[in-house]
Amino acid sequence: MTHFPQNPLATALNDRLQAASPQVFDMLSELGKRLYFPKGILSQSAEAKQKGKRINATIGIATEGDGPMYLASIQDSVSGVTPAQAYPYAPPAGRPGLRDAWRAKLLAENPSLEGKTFGAPIVTSAITHGLSLAGDLFVDPGDLLLLPDQLWGNYRLTFEVRLGGKIVTYPFYEGAGFNSAGFAAALKEHAAGRDKLIVALNFPNNPTGYMPNEAEGDAIVAAVRACAEGGTKLVVLCDDAYFGLFYHLGGRSMTESLFGRLTGLHDNVLAVKLDGATKELFVWGLRCGFITFGPGNAATADEVIDVLDAKSRGNIRATISNSPQLSQSLIEKALASPDIARERADKRAILEARATEVHRVAQDPKYADSWEMYPFNSGYFMLIKVRGVPAPKLREHLLDAHQVGLISTSETDLRIAFSCLEKDQVQELFDTLHTAIGELRG
């Protein structure tokens, strides 16, 4: 193994973490142990901002008058945002006001977090960046990551290709719902003889659009607790990209993130929440997400959070420096708007109407020989298991013969993004799909 020198600041952070939680220290990757936030230009600039009232010549931007220099041709296109809210660098961890606002949102939407100690959300360049930060902190080559077989393909690039981890899977479905027993069995199997295991829980799930019900959520938490009590240290990544888009099709689902139930669960559990404005506020291209840490031991949680925050800021500083100020300002202003709850509810209702129509049409008995619909109840997507023809071949035929685009996620499965379907297109889509399958069989 290549030896890398460790900065004294990293050593100091590691010492603090070992004292507060040796369990979380042991979860860190080798890179995670080396990470620190430097006491350099940024910290000196922060001091100058507070004390250098007469002259401050520390900031690496161009200024004019009392604010940042800017071009009118750009500012003319930015409505309702001042130059100071758009052009200067944001802090590596994000705008303090946005971090506070998102934390308040987490508390409001996840009652199980009440009274628990968890960190201020750190701003990321959307959820993919948050997953990358988590991977850097906790994944070494050869480390196992437990995921369902229905998974977002980018996990493989993030954890296997970049970091050398190994993804192992279990069957996502059992009957009409989530395979809680299969998850528990896989967790027990892969934890055996291992000091550390990384678990990813992506709900509502991409590609299936499924959110567990309360009983399934309880079973997931119970399995994590049992594994932790058995001595394995668990980093549990809660990828909540589609949080809030719950439609309760086929029965009522959970409406909280499992992050709330996993925070404070056990010394051997560290919950990590990945979420963002991307889908929740319908601002995909603004690339604004968050990573939040929920330690297992409330007594030392503040110290653990402080160390992980510093290491994350160091990683952000070393890679992208910071997420865009303009995106953060727009989202912070939106969260303060008295209209945002109503606006979000209106958009969710549109998506729910599309999902409900898909749920109705896809189960029509006339399609029974063509596909099986997997259970779904949330998010952007639903999945069908195609009968009689390979899903990749069907995808190509739909494009070439019918100008219809879908995603094949395996040899048998097709993903349909109802998020970008108008309600009156649903029947046409499934009729076309049925026809295309018949053509390939014919």
Secondary structure, 3 states (H helix, E strand, C coil): CCCCCCCHHHHHHHHHHHHHCHHHHHHCCHHHHHCCCCCCHHHHHHHHHHHCCCCCCCCCCCEECCEECCCHHHHCCCCCCCHHHHCCCCCCCCCHHHHHHHHHHHHHHCHHHCCCCCCCCEEECHHHHHHHHHHHHHCCCCCEEEEECCCCCHHHHHHHHCCCCEEEEECCEECCEECHHHHHHHHHHHHCCCCEEEEEEECCCCCCCCCCCHHHHHHHHHHHHHHHHCCCEEEEEEECCCCCCECCCCCCCCCCCCHHHHCCCCCCEEEEEEEEHHHHCCCHHHCCEEEEEECCCHHHHHHHHHHHHHHHHHHHHHHCCCCCHHHHHHHHHHHCCCCHHHHHHHHHHHHHHHHHHHHHHHCCHHHCCCEEECCCCECCEEEEEECCCCHHHHHHHHHHHHCCCCEECCCCEEEEEHHHCCHHHHHHHHHHHHHHHHHHHC
